[in-house]
Amino acid sequence: MDTFECIISKLEVREFMRKEVRSEIKQRILESARQTGSGLNLQHWRFILVEDKKNLSQLALDSTSGAWISGADFGIIILTNPTLRFHLIDAGRVAQNMQLTAWDEGVGSGLYTGIKEGHLRKDFKIPTDLTPSIVLGFGYPAKALSGMRKNRLPLNQLVYVEKYGSSRN
């Protein structure tokens, strides 16, 4: 799929069919994470791949907004170094690359940031020098998404020219 088409067609998915994602696709998603740029090229992020259904259910319990992840085929916890001022930017960059790679393979994904940090740290043995920034769930979408459209504001409500509030006439 063309990159632009992948971006404009990608939807958040939080309902998944019970179909296993092939290991080659998981590997490709993780490789896209590894290839992502990071501030100062520190590559400070680390990833926990969660495949076991019991652990996916635990991920759901360790969230304030991600109960849906228990139905995913697999999840990925993105860990970043909180001492770096750009760590959340890097978490977003790596999440986007993984989600777009998955979408290109027909795999849907969603993310949650409503993390019960103490529980997640304990349950997944996360070291104190890393922060769980984003949790992603992946799987094949439960319902057909073709033809669905995103609800986005038009560019003329989002883009200003030279100064805030200035628009093209």
N, C-alpha and C positions, 0 to 999 in steps of 0.2 A: 504494500500500500504506500502511496505517496505520503511524505511526512505531513504536509499541510492537511491532506484528507484525513489522516490518522488523528491529528489534533482536533479538527473541527467535528469529527464524527464520534470521538470518544465520549462515552457516558459513564457516570458513576454506577457501579453495579453492587447491590447488596443482597441479591437473591440469586442463588446458584443451583444448578442442577447437580445431581449426584453422579458426576462423571469426572474421572480422574484426569488431571492435566499431566501429559507425558513428561517424563524427567528431562528430556531434551529441551522442552519449552521452559521448564523451571530453570534449567541451567542458563538458557539464553537470557531470561529475565535477570538472573543474578549477574551474569556477565555484563549486561547493560548497566547495572549498578556499579560494578567495578570500573567501568570505562567512563563514568560520569566525572566531570570536572569538580574540583573542590577548592576552597579558598587556600591560596598559597600551595596548592597541590599536596596538601597534608594527608589527604585520603583518610581522614580521622574516623569516618563512619565505620560501623561494624553492623552485621546483620545476623539475626537469629531466624533461621528457617523453621517454621512450625508446620508439621505435616500430620501428626497424630491427632485424631479426633478429640481425644481427652484433653490434649493441650490447647486445641482450638476452642474448646468449651471453656477452658481456664482463661484464655485470652478474652473471651466474652465477659466473664465474671470480673476480670481486671480492668474493665472499662466502664465509663459513665455514658458512652454513646455508641458502643460497638457490639451490642448483643448479637447482631446479624452475623458476625464473623464465625460463629460456631457452625454455620452452614457452608462456609468456604471450603474449597479443596485444600488450600494451604494458606498460611499467613507468613508475613515477614515483619519482624520488629526492627525498625531502623534506630540504631543507637548513634549518638553524636557526642562530641567533646564539648561540654557546656562552657569551658573556659575560652573558647574561640567565639568572638563576637558574631561570626557569620555561620555558626553551627546550624541554626534553623533554616537559613537559606540553603545550605548544603543538603539538609534533610529533604527539603522540598524539591531540589534539583534531582536528587537520586530517586525519590518517590515518583516524580514525573517520568523519568526515563524508564523505570520499571513498568509503570502503568501503560505507557505508550507501546513498549515492546510487547507486553501482554496483549493489548488491544489488537496490535498488528497480527497476532497469532490467533485471534478470535476468543481470547480469554478476557473476561471482565474483571474489574477490581474496584475496591472502595477503600477509603482510609478512615481511621479515627485518630483523634488526638485527645479525646476524653479519657486520659489514662489515670488509673489508680496506681500511682507510681510505686508506693511501698509494696503493694501486693504483686505488681508486675516484676519488680526487682527480686522479690523473694521467690516467686514461682518460676522465674526463668534465669535465676542466678546472675543477674545483671550487676557488673561491678560498679562501685560508687563513682568512679571517674568518668563514666559514660551516662548519658541521659537518654531514656527512651523517648524519642521525639515524635515518631509516627508509627502506627501499626497499619499494615496493608493486608487485606484479604483478597484472594484470587480464586477464580473458578469460572466455569462456563456459565453464562447468564441463563437464568431459569426461564426467561421469556424472550421472545424475539424482539430485537431492538432496532431492526432495520426500519427506516422511515421515521423513527422518533427524532425530534428536533430539540435542540437546546433552547432554553429561554434566556437569551442574552440581550443586554442593552445595546442599542445601536452605537456605532463609533462616535457619532456627533454628540453623544451624551458622556463619552468617556475621554475623548482626546481634546486637548487644548493646544494651541499653537503659540510657541514662544513663552507665554505666561499663562498661569492658571486663569481660567475664565475667558480667554481669547479663543475665538473659533474662526474657522475659515468661513467666509461668506459666499 
